[in-house]
C-alpha cells in the first residue's frame, strides 16, 4: 500500500510545489492534519475533496495524543485503500511530529510512505527576514520550552507560537538568558501573500502582541555582554584563556600545578555550606566548575579528552547506575539503591580489578575521610566486628594502650596509639552511621564559637584570656554552652 505524505507549503499557491499539487489532484482520498492553513483555500478552489483531523485536537488531552491518534488513523486508512494522501502544513519533515510517527510505523504496517515536499515555514521566514542560512539559524519548538532552549550565541526561529499562553511560556524561558529589552521579531503567515506581517518588539512584550497558529518568533543572536552567560560561554572563555594570545598565567598551568586549586576551591565550597551562605556557595561552585573546565581544556590540548567527554561520561554513568529511574528496576528504598550502585560499579570494573581493595583510595583525602573510606572497604570484604559491644571493648582497649604508652614515656608508641584510637573512633562513627569528618567539623565550629564568646565576655571587662583563672574560664565555658547551640 502506498501512502503519499504531501507538504502544503507555508501557505497559498506560491508556496505549494507543483509535485504536491499534482499529488493532491490525483488523490482518491486527501487527509489533512488540520484545515486551519491558508493553502486549504486553494484546495477548495481546485475542487479537491478532503477530510481533516481537526476534531482530534478537540478530543485529545495532549498534543502527543493528537499526533499518535492521527498517525494511527492515517495508517489504518492507507492499509485499506491505495491512493491515500496525507497533507501537512509546510514541509513534511519540518516540525511535523505526526509524520515522524508515520515514517516510524509504516514499514511494520506494510505501508510504503512517499514524501512530496513543499517549502517549509523556515524557508518562508528566512526569505521574509532576509536571513542567510550561513547565519546558523536554530529552529526551536515554543511548546517544548524551556526543556528545549536556543543557544543565545546563534539566531533562532521559535515556531508554533500558537497562542498567548505559549508566547508567555516562551518569553519567560528566554528571559532566563536574554535581556528583557532584547528585540525580537514576530512573523505571522510568513510567505502568504496578503497575510504576512512582521512586527519587532522588545522581548518583554512578546505575549502582548497578536499571535496565532501561523506565528514564528525570530530571536537574533545576543553578544555575551548583553545576556546571561551559558555553559558553552564558560567553555569558550576557558579555551580563550589558554589560547596563544590568552592569559600568561593560565597558559603556564598544568594538571599538577592546578591540583592545589581544585582542593582549595572544594574546601571553600564546604565552608560556604557550613555557613549556610548560599550566595557564597554559588560563587564557590563556580570556582570548582572553572577547575573542571581548565583540566578539560588542558586534556583537550594534549589530545586526551575534552569537556564533552567529561559530560558524556558522567551522564552515561548516572543513567547506568540508576536503573530504577531510567530502566525498569524496582527498589524498596535508598539502601537497595546503594547496593545496586556498588554492584553496577563492580560490573563496570570487570577486567580491570585492583590488586587490593585498598587500591585507589585518594592520597589527598583528609585523614578522617581516608580512615572512613579504608574502614568501609575493609568491611565490604568481611573484615568487621560482629557486635557493637565488641567495638566498645576495642575502644577501651585502645584508650588503655595509649595510657600505657604515655606512662612509659615512649613518643613513637604514643603517636601510634593515638592513631589506633582515632581509627577506632572512626569505626564507632561508622557503626552509628555518623560521618566522622562532618562530626569533627561541626564540633570545631562549636568550640570556636564558644571560645569567641568567652573572649568577648572578658573583653567587655577589659581583660584578656590570659588574665582569667581556670575556674573563671570554666564558668565562662559553661555559660557559652548554655548561650550557644
N, C-alpha and C positions, 0 to 999 in steps of 0.2 A: 504494500500500500504506500502511495506517495502522498506526503504532506508538504505543501509549499508554505513557507513562512515568509511573508511579504512585509517589507518596511514601507510605511506610508509617508516617510519623509517628515520634515519639520512642519509642513502644512501647505495646502494649496497645490495647484497643478505644477508650479515651477519647481517644487521640491520633491515631486514624485518621479522616480525613474521610469523610463519607457518600459523596461522589462517588468517592473512592478505593475504598471497599468495594464500591460498585456496579460499578465497572470491573473489579475483581478477580473478582467473582461472575460477570460476563458474559464474561470472557475465555475464549478457546479454549485458550490456552497462556500460562501465567504463568512468567516467568523471574525468578529472584531473584538480585540481585548476591551476596547471602550469606544463608544460613539462620540465621546467628548474630544474631538480632534478636528481641526479645520479641513483636513483632506476628505472627511466624510461627506462634506457638501459636494465635492467633485464626484464621489461615488453615486450620490443621489442624481446628479445631472446626467451621469452616464447610464443611469438605469440599472446599476449593479445592486443586486439584492444581497442583503447581509443580515446576520444576527449578531448582536453584541452581548457581552458578558457584564453589562452594567449592573444587572440585578445581583450578581455575585458580590459586588462591592458592598451592597446594602446589607446582605445577609451575613457576611463573614465578620469575625471579631478582630482579625489582624490582616495586614497586607500579605503576610506569608501564606495565611489560609486562603486568601483570594487567589494568589498565583498557583498554589497547589491545586485548588479546585478547578481553575481554568485549564491548567495543563492536563489534568486527568480527563476533563470533558473533551478537550480537543483531540487527545489521543483516542478516546473511545469513538468519536465520530470519524476520525481518519481510518480506524480499523474497519469501520462499517461500510465506507464508500470511498472510491477514488475521486480525485478532483477537489479535495477539500483544501481551502486556502485559509490560513490563519494570518490576520493582518494586525500589525502593531505600529504605534507611532514611531517615527524616526527610523533608525537602523535596527534590525532585529538583534544585533549583538551588542548594542549600546544601552546599558541601563534597563534591560528587559529580563527580569527575573523569570517570568513565565516561559520565555524562550529557552533560557538556560535549563530549566526543568524538563522541557520537552526534548531538547537535544540529549539530555542525560538518559531519559526513559524510553525514547523512541526505538532504539535497537532491540531491546528486550520485548517490546510490544509488537515487533515485526513491522514497524513503520519506518519508511525512508524519508528523512527530513531534508528538504532542499531550500536553501536560503535565496531570496530575491531581494537584495538590499536597495535602499534609497539613502540619501544623505541623512545624517543624524542631527539632533539639536545642537551637538557640539560644532559641527560644520557651520550651521546657521549662525551660532553665537560668535564663532571665530570671524566669520565674514562681517557680521553686524558691528563688531567691535574692532575690526581690522587688526586682529591679533595673529602674529606669525606662530606657526606650530613650534618653531625653534625656541620660543619663549618657555617651553616646558610646562605647558598648562596642565593642571591636575583636574580631574573630574571627581567630585565628591557628592554622594547622595545625602541631601539635607536630612532625610528621615533616619539616617544611620548615625547622625551626630548626637552626642560628642564621642561615641565609640570610634568613629572614623573622623579624622581631622586632617586638613590640608597642612602641608609644610609651609610656614609663612615665608620661607625663602623663595618660593615659587608662586606664580599666579595660579588661581583656582577658579573653576566654574562649579558653583554649588547648584545642583539640579534638584528637581522635584520639590521646589519650594511652593507647595500646593495651596497653602492657606496661612492665615496669620499665626496660628499656633506653631506650625512648622517653621515659619520665619522667625518667631520669637525664640524657639529652641536653637536654631542655627545662630542667631545673634548672640545669645548667652554663651554658646560654645566658643564662638570666635572672639568674644570679649576676654576670654581667658588668655588670649595670646596677643590680639591686635588692640591698638588704642581705640577708644570709643569714637574718636573723630576721623578714623581711617575712612577714606572714600571708597564706597562700593558701588557697583553699577547693577541696577535691576533691569534685566532684559525680559520683556514679555513678548510672546509669539514671535520669536526670532525667525526670520526668513519668510514670514507670512505677509504677503502684500496687503497693505491696508490695515493690518492689525499690529504689526511690530512697533514696539515703543522702547525707548531707552531712557532711564532715569538714574541720575547719580545722586546719592545721598550719603551722609555720614553713617557709619555702622550702627550707632545707637538708635537710628531712625528706621532700621530695616523692617521692623514689624509695624511701622506706621504708614507704610505705602501699600498701594493695591498690589496684591499678588494673586495668582490663580494657577491652574494646573499646567499652564504653558510658561511658567516663570523660572528663569535661571538667574542666579546672582554671580556676578564676576567680582572676585576679590584680588586685587593686584598684590604682587609681592611686596613685603614690608621690610625696609632695611633694619638691621639689628638694633640700631639706636632708637628706633621708633616702635618697638614691640617687645613683648616678653621673650627672653631667650629660651631656646628649646634644648633638648638633649643633643641634637645634631650641631647646634651652635657651640656647645661646650666642647664637643669632639673636634670641631673645626678650629676653635680658639687654641686648644691644646696642640693641635698639629701646627698651627701658625707659630706658636711659641718655640717649637722645636725646629722650625724651618731655618734655612741658611741665613736669612735676614731677620730671624726672630730674636728672642731674648738670650743674651750671652749666658746668663746663669742657668736657664732651662736647658740650653744646648749642652752644657757641661755635665748634666746629671746622667747617672747610670742607675741600673736597678739597685746596685749595692748602696750608692750614695743616698738613694731615696728611702732606704729601709727605715731609718730613724724617724722620718716624717710620717710614714704610714702608721708607725706605732704611736707617735706623739699625737697625731690627729685623732686616733681612735680613743686614746685616754682623755683627750679634751672633750670628745663627744660623750664619754661616760660621765665626766664631771658635770656636763650640762644636764644629763639625765638625772644625776643625783640631786642637782639643784632644782629640778623640775622647771628649768629655764628653756621654754620651747623656742623662743627667738634665737637664743644661743645655739640650741640643738640644731635648728635649721641651718645655721651658719657652719657649724662643725661638720655636719653630714656632707655639706658641700665641699669642705676641705678634704674629707675622705674620698669623695667622688673624684676630686681632682687627682688624687693619688692613683686611683684606678685608671683614669684616662691617660695619665702620664706613663704609667708602666705599660699600658696597652700600646701607646704610641711608640715607645722605645722598642717593644717587641715587634711592632709592625715594620719599623725601620730595619730591624735585623732579619725580617722575613720569618719570624717565629709564629706570631698570631696577631690579630688586631682586635679592636673593641667589639667588632661584630661577632668574632669567635667567642669572646667572653660572654656576651649577652646570649648568644645561641646556646653555649654550653650550660649556663645556669638555668635558662628557660627549659631546655630539654630535661635537665636533671630534676627540676621541680615537678614537671609533668610525670616523669618516670617514677619518682618516689612518692607520688600522691595518687596511686591508682584508685583510691576511694573517692577522689574528686574528679579525675579525668578519665576514669575507667569504670568498671562495674564491680569493683571490690567493695564489700561491706565491712565496716568496722564498728566495734562496740564503744570505742572511746579513744582518748589520747594515748593510753598505754599500748593499745593494739597498733595505733599509728606508728609509735616509736619502734615496736617490734618489727613491723613491716619495713620501716625505713632502714633498720640495721640489716635485715635480710636482703633487701634490694641492693643496699650499699655493698654487701659482701659479694653478691652475684656479679656486680659490676667489676669487681676486682679479681674475678677468676682468671688465672693465668699470670697474674702479677702480684701474688700474695707476698706479704712481708715475711722475713725470716723469723721475726719476733713480733708479738703483739705490741711490744713497746716501740717498735719502729714507727717513725712518723710523728711522734709527739713533738710539737714545735718547741725548739730550743728557747725561743724568746718569750714563751708564756711566763707570766708572773708565777712565783713559786707555789702559791696556794692553788692556782688554777692548774698548774702542771701536776701537782700532787693529786688533785681530784681526778684528772684525766688518767694518770697512771693507775690509780686505785680502781677506777671504773673499768679499765682494760683488763686488769687482773681478775676482777670479778666475772667478766664475760667468759673466762675460761675455767671458772670454778674455784678460784683461789679466794675464798670468802669465809668469814665466821658464820657459824650455824645459828647463833642466837645473839641478841643484843647484850645479854648478860656476859657472854664471852668477851665482847668488845669493851664493856665496862672494866672487866678484870684486866684486860690488856692495858687500858688507860692507867689504872692504878699501878700496874707493874712498871710502866714507863716512868711514872712520877717517882716511884721508889728508886729505880735505877739512876734517874737524874740526881736524886738526893745523895745517893751513894757516891756518884762521880764528883759531886761538889764537895762532899765531906772528905774525899780522898785527894782533893786539890789536883785533879787531872784535867787540864784545859781541853785537851783533844777529846777526852771521853765526854766532857760536859757538852762540847759542840755536837758530838754525835748523838748524845742522849736527848738534847733539845730538839734535834731534827726528828728523832724517833717519836718523841712526844707530839710534836706538831703534826706529823704524818698520821698518828693515831687519832688526833683530834679531827683531822680531815675525814677519816673514815667514820668517826662518830657522826659528823655532819652529814656524810653521805647516807648513812643509815636513817637519819632523821629527815632526809630529803631537804636539807638546807645547803645552799651554795656557800661554802666557806669564804670565798673571795668577797661575796656580797655581804655576808655577815660581818666580816672584819672591816670592810669599807664603811658600813653603817656604824659600827662601834667606834671607829676612829673619828668619824664625823661627830658622833655624840660627845666623845671625850673632848674634842677640840672646842665644841660649842660650850660645854660646861666649864672648860678651862678659861675661855674668854669671859664667861660670866664671872668667875672668881676674880680675874684680873680687873674687870670693870668695877666690881664692888669695892675692891681695895683701892682702885684709882679714885673712887668717889671720896675716900677717906684720906687721899693724898699719900697713899702707901704703895709700895711695890711688893711683889710676891715674896721676895727675899726677906722683907721686914716682918712677915707674919709667922706665927708659931705653927707647929704641926697641928695642934688642936684647933687653931683658928682655921687653918686650911681645910681640915677635915669637916668642920662645921659648914664652911662655905661650900664645900663639895656636896654635902648632903642637901644644902639649900638649893644648889644648882640642879640636883637630880629632881627635886620637887618642882622647880620652876620651869624646867625644860623637858621636852619629851624624850 
